């Protein structure tokens, strides 16, 4: 069934390059009409390879096709008065301006930000900048590689150290365009919040995101491990960075050269693994866990250090997989046995999978100029009321210059009646965008809990529901023994406490929420949950498909209680389709989606994958977008909806260019290490510097940047060397080029090298650790990237603030409660007493009966 997008009727002017085109793609997919403004001759991003049929053509860039699908194009000469006037007229029809020009648009329009807001008071101005508007690095040049380096992603990703414990290979930047994916996803969340606020206030606002800040918050355990315990994490091959390197990867090699993720060596996993391997007489000497083992324990991937027993278990698994081919490995049978196994797919393999085709994750889009259709990744979730819009192919240059937007402007929605209650001001003394919204929050793990974290920071009251038999993952990046005072005096890693109310990672992902312990398997607990549905706008959950249905709290029950309820559910693979019951965690989703296989040195090297649960964050961003988009849609139409989202789908959506290149040109994605995958830059890599495991990322996109590097290095002869005279020449001699650059950087302090290159106009960035970002990065400090919040037991600690800056309704990670994450059941009295009207005696009786 066809249906509109959540943002149907909204209009966007996009004045963006590769740093924000993905953001525009998301807005178009959500149903907004996006009009891309291009200069005469077309956007420079039309020159980004690869090209259809490998023929360079501004109308044939597969990058441009992938990131501008569903948009319109108008060519305007903004150096001419007529072009400027035309753009101002279009802005008068628009709801959103998406601008990544770093102030150039304001200059050509002769309107600074304040004047633009005064002229178009209802316009939401969404701005993407590399490093922010102010601060010591605000004028730095960025690139995808440089941002992944400075943001800490690269120092979490790569290969195991050598036998002496020294990293002989550089950290790896996962491919491709992920810095702009990370920032674009979060900027969309800010745009949705501003649109919701506009419905009540009638006012637009400035919504700004710095790529550097957004990326710096996308890593997982490294940040809170450093903040809480001063513990650095070490990168490992295709598995989570941890405090100590384990010598056996979680991936297993088939005899025909492919890979499987065979994750998990805890007691629960081993209890399922041993009988499974025995079916094939391949269990070797493995024994089931003892009677005293905790089979219910769940840990955050990467939060525990491997031991020899775990390494041996993985080696036995690898023997098993080596006896199979990629096609014959019984991974589905392993899943049915309770094991977390999945193939490391290449992106195009999902385009042939019936599960994703049924869900609309991948769609065929007809290209009239080619006389055929090509496949794109087009959807991140299913909904009962709205749809992701696959749209038309990317526009031809100036295809819509004459008409601009399509047809007459739809009327803007009526203002939502203001609440009679005075607005709750945040700790920033300004109103929240999600004023008055309440979420009944059954989320857990980062992929869903991280999504409601955004909602809480934007002002929603999130009631986090847990039960002691199945609580959220709490034991990661624990508070140190001795508390904040011990941490401030520390010169080495500190031991952590074991109190589940004092987990630093839990505090970071659940800040700003209230907490209730509730046993909904108990009839009285289920009654309480149903009454809370009646008081809530959104029910959010991250369980396996069908859990709430079996407990008597599925969507039909919710809708009978409150007809306009919004139910957002996210699982690993989605409820609808053939894979709904597959077990996933971040590494499994990344393997299935294709993002693990895309990262690393060229084959036959093994994939480097991701060193943290990247798709947990991508799932969390999508989860937040689904919540906010549904709230906006309900405010406009009066209708709630059910969202069926999947973490794996969030990853497949990021692979659209690789899927399209396979569909259009028949090319299967091939890894290229840190080299530019489309041949956009050379040199393009991470180069060793002075000190232990210190690296500098450098990207030279044109001859001017290369000549500037040669000058800074004191090797003017490099610029005149025939091997390096042009980008094409440098691409043909990358081994020699990398050897020369590495020879120079090895004697450099990485930060000094970065400063000298940036001053000369060369994109460069230190491969920063969590320590670097927390203690050395002056730009993150200027952006106030961390916010101190108080937790009842854990005390006062910094956590990551929302990177999107809304000038009228700024986010505050402490939420409306202005605190860190709740202790287990901390707000039972508030929820049961103040919200539901129970007496203190009744609440105590609920405790005695095992209801709370």
Secondary structure, 3 states (H helix, E strand, C coil): CCCCCCCCCCEEEEECCCCCHHHHHHHHHCCCEEEEEECCCCCHHHHCCCEHHHCCCCCCEHHHHHHCCCCEEEECCCCCHHHHHHHHHHHHHCCEEEECCCCHHHHHHCCCHHHHHHHCCCCEEEEEECCCCCCCCCCCCCCHHHHHHHCCCHHHCECCCCCCCCCCCCCCCCCCCHHHHHHHHHHHHHHHHHHHHHHHHCCCCEEEEEHHHHHHCCCCHHHHHHHHHCCCCEEEECEEEECCCCCCCCEEECCCCCEEEEECCCHHHHHHHHHHHHCCCCCCCCCCCCCCCCCCCCCCCCCCCCCHHHHHHHHHHHHHHHCCCCCCCCHHHHHHCCCEEEECCCHHHHCCCHHHHHHCCEEEEEECCCCEEEEEECCCEEECCCCCCCCCCCCCCCCCCCCCCCCCCCCCCCCCCCCCCCCCECCCCCECCCCCCEEEEECCHHHHHHHHHHHHHCCCEEEEEECHHHCCCCCCCECECCHHHHHHHCCCCCCECCCHHHEHHHHHHHCCCEEEECCCCCHHHHHHHHHHHHHCCEEEECCCCCHHHHCCCCHHHHHHHCCCCEEEEEECCCCCCCCCCCCCCHHHHHHHHCCCCCCCCCCCCCCCCCCCCHHHHHHHHHHHHHHHHHHHHHHHHCCCEEEEEEHHHHHHHHCHHHHHHHHHHCCCCCCCCCCCCCCCCCCEEEEECCCCCCEEEEECCCHHHHHHHHHHCCCHHHHHCHHHCCHHHHHHCHHHHHHHHHHHHCCCCHHHHHHHHHHCCCEEEECCCHHHHHHCCHHHHHCCCEEEEEECCCEEEEEECCCEEECCCCCCCCCCCCCCCCCCCCCHHHHHHHHCCCCHHHHHHHHHCCCC
